[in-house]
């Protein structure tokens, strides 16, 4: 088997985790699609060093196109009586995601695997808004459209993940894989890879891991995302986490 390493990235989860650290430690700042990709390659380099693998086989990045239609918002906007219609095509998050996918498609050693969006969709309240409601800091009549997000399931991603990991395993293209993920969608493929001798590492990006997934990997390791963001935007985190290491000399934000 080739002494190569491959990466499998749950794109939606990856960008959510990056956004979590950005909001928590760099309030008011933003990242460009190119900077998000730079952070991805930084993490790839750190994992290569960690498992002593010099050669990258490929990065598989799984996502779905953004929702671009219109939807009636769940609650009125401030100062208005009726419900407004949101045009998602003009939403900054939609524009960012499309630009990110376009840039990823041009990256070396990266395969962009696109699923589809399900026809079923619904508005869900954000976790932050739920906590404020339960604590009494927010009342129902104070809810704003920003306290909700549109939940749309992806289709076809699980199948693509299974096919790619199975092909890599059976054709012996790499002996080590790293999953940037947290949910159980990767469990069947991870089990298959380990059964056939592939070393499977998990990087949940400091997020919570599904118990089923943690049982079917050979190790769990995350690296310092805050320093990577800090280098990208040229700003120190505020507040600085205890594990932040700004003086990290081997931090490289370059494509491999």
C-alpha positions in Angstrom: 0.0 0.0 0.0 1.3 3.5 -0.9 2.6 5.6 2.0 0.3 8.5 1.1 -2.4 10.4 3.0 -5.9 11.5 1.9 -8.4 13.8 3.5 -12.2 13.7 3.5 -13.9 17.0 4.4 -17.5 17.5 5.4 -17.6 21.0 3.8 -20.7 22.3 5.7 -19.3 21.2 9.0 -15.8 22.6 8.2 -17.1 26.1 7.4 -19.4 26.2 10.4 -16.5 25.3 12.7 -14.3 28.0 11.2 -17.1 30.5 11.5 -17.6 29.5 15.2 -14.0 30.3 16.1 -14.2 33.5 14.0 -17.3 34.7 15.9 -16.0 33.7 19.3 -12.4 35.1 19.1 -12.5 37.7 16.3 -15.9 39.4 16.6 -16.8 41.6 13.7 -14.1 40.1 11.4 -14.6 38.0 8.3 -12.7 35.6 6.1 -12.5 35.5 2.3 -13.0 32.1 0.5 -9.2 32.1 -0.2 -8.4 32.5 3.5 -10.7 29.6 4.4 -9.0 27.4 1.8 -5.6 28.6 3.3 -6.7 27.4 6.7 -7.8 24.0 5.2 -4.3 23.5 3.7 -2.7 24.6 7.0 -4.6 21.8 8.8 -3.7 19.3 6.0 0.0 20.2 6.5 -0.3 19.7 10.3 -1.8 16.3 9.9 0.8 15.2 7.4 3.5 16.2 9.9 1.6 14.5 12.8 1.5 11.1 11.1 4.8 11.4 9.2 3.3 11.3 5.7 5.1 13.5 3.1 2.9 12.8 0.1 -0.7 14.0 -0.2 -2.8 11.7 -2.4 -5.9 14.0 -2.5 -8.3 16.1 -0.6 -12.0 15.2 -1.1 -14.3 18.1 -0.2 -18.1 17.3 0.1 -20.8 20.0 0.0 -24.0 21.0 -1.9 -24.8 24.2 -3.8 -26.4 26.9 -1.7 -30.1 27.5 -1.8 -30.8 30.4 -4.2 -34.6 30.7 -4.2 -36.9 32.9 -2.2 -38.6 32.1 1.1 -41.1 33.9 3.4 -39.3 34.7 6.7 -40.7 33.1 9.8 -41.2 36.3 11.8 -41.7 39.9 10.9 -38.7 42.2 10.6 -38.3 44.9 13.3 -40.9 47.7 12.8 -43.0 45.7 10.3 -46.3 43.9 10.6 -46.3 41.3 7.8 -43.8 38.7 6.8 -41.1 39.7 4.3 -39.6 37.5 1.6 -35.9 36.7 1.7 -34.0 36.4 -1.6 -31.3 33.9 -0.8 -29.5 34.5 -4.1 -28.5 37.9 -2.8 -27.6 36.7 0.7 -23.9 37.3 1.6 -23.6 33.7 2.9 -24.9 32.3 -0.5 -22.5 34.5 -2.4 -19.6 33.4 -0.2 -20.4 29.7 -0.6 -20.6 30.0 -4.4 -17.2 31.8 -4.5 -15.7 29.2 -2.1 -16.9 26.3 -4.3 -15.5 28.1 -7.4 -12.1 28.6 -5.7 -12.0 25.0 -4.4 -12.5 23.7 -7.9 -9.3 25.3 -8.9 -7.2 23.9 -6.0 -4.4 21.5 -6.6 -4.9 17.9 -5.3 -8.5 18.7 -4.3 -11.6 17.0 -5.6 -14.9 18.9 -5.0 -17.8 16.4 -4.6 -21.1 18.2 -4.9 -24.4 16.7 -3.7 -27.9 18.1 -4.1 -30.4 19.9 -1.9 -33.5 18.2 -0.7 -36.9 19.6 -1.6 -37.9 19.7 2.0 -36.9 22.8 3.9 -37.9 24.5 7.2 -36.9 27.4 9.4 -35.2 26.5 12.7 -34.3 28.7 15.6 -30.6 29.2 16.2 -29.1 27.6 19.3 -28.2 31.1 20.6 -31.8 32.3 20.3 -33.1 29.2 22.0 -30.8 29.7 25.0 -31.9 33.3 25.4 -35.5 32.3 25.3 -35.1 29.7 27.9 -33.1 32.0 30.1 -35.7 34.7 29.9 -33.3 37.2 28.2 -35.5 37.1 25.1 -39.3 36.9 24.6 -41.2 35.4 21.6 -42.3 38.8 20.4 -38.7 40.0 20.3 -37.6 37.3 17.8 -36.1 38.5 14.6 -35.5 36.8 11.2 -31.8 36.6 12.1 -32.7 34.3 15.0 -33.7 31.6 12.5 -31.9 29.7 9.8 -33.2 27.6 6.8 -32.6 23.9 7.3 -32.2 22.0 4.1 -30.9 18.5 3.9 -28.3 17.4 1.4 -28.8 14.4 -0.9 -26.1 12.2 -2.4 -23.2 13.2 -0.2 -23.2 9.9 1.8 -23.1 7.9 -1.3 -20.2 9.9 -2.7 -18.3 9.5 0.5 -18.7 5.8 0.6 -17.7 5.4 -3.1 -14.5 7.5 -2.7 -13.3 5.9 0.5 -14.1 2.4 -0.8 -12.2 3.1 -4.1 -9.2 4.5 -2.2 -9.1 1.5 0.1 -9.5 -1.3 -2.4 -7.1 0.3 -5.0 -4.6 1.0 -2.1 -4.1 4.6 -3.2 -3.2 5.6 0.4 -2.6 4.0 3.7 -3.8 6.9 5.9 -6.9 9.0 5.8 -8.1 12.0 7.9 -11.7 12.9 8.3 -12.8 16.5 8.9 -16.2 15.5 10.3 -18.2 14.8 13.4 -21.4 12.9 12.5 -22.2 9.3 11.8 -22.4 9.7 8.0 -18.7 8.6 7.8 -19.1 5.5 10.0 -19.7 2.8 7.3 -16.8 4.0 5.1 -14.5 4.4 8.1 -15.2 0.8 9.2 -14.5 -0.5 5.8 -11.2 1.4 5.5 -10.0 0.2 8.9 -11.0 -3.4 8.1 -8.7 -3.3 5.1 -5.7 -1.9 7.0 -6.1 1.9 6.4 -5.2 4.1 9.4 -8.2 6.4 10.0 -7.8 9.6 11.9 -10.5 12.0 12.9 -10.3 15.8 13.2 -13.6 17.1 14.6 -12.1 20.7 14.7 -12.7 20.7 18.5 -16.4 19.9 17.9 -18.6 17.2 19.5 -18.2 13.8 17.9 -21.0 11.2 17.3 -20.3 8.3 19.6 -20.6 5.8 16.7 -17.9 7.7 14.7 -15.4 7.9 17.6 -15.6 4.1 18.0 -14.5 3.5 14.4 -11.4 5.6 14.0 -7.8 5.0 15.1 -7.3 8.4 16.7 -8.8 11.9 17.2 -6.6 15.0 16.8 -7.4 18.7 16.2 -5.0 21.6 15.7 -4.9 25.2 16.6 -7.5 26.9 14.3 -7.4 30.2 16.2 -3.7 30.8 15.2 -4.5 30.1 11.6 -7.4 32.6 11.6 -5.2 35.1 13.4 -2.5 34.9 10.7 -5.0 35.2 8.0 -6.6 38.4 9.2 -3.6 39.9 11.0 -5.3 40.2 14.3 -4.8 38.7 17.7 -7.9 36.9 19.2 -9.9 38.6 21.9 -10.3 36.9 24.2 -7.3 34.7 23.7 -7.9 31.0 24.4 -5.6 29.3 26.9 -4.4 26.9 24.2 -3.7 29.6 21.6 0.0 29.7 20.4 0.6 32.7 18.3 4.4 32.2 18.3 4.0 28.9 16.5 6.9 28.8 14.1 5.8 26.0 11.8 2.5 27.6 11.0 2.3 27.7 7.2 -0.8 29.0 5.4 0.1 27.9 1.9 -1.2 25.4 -0.5 0.6 22.0 -0.7 
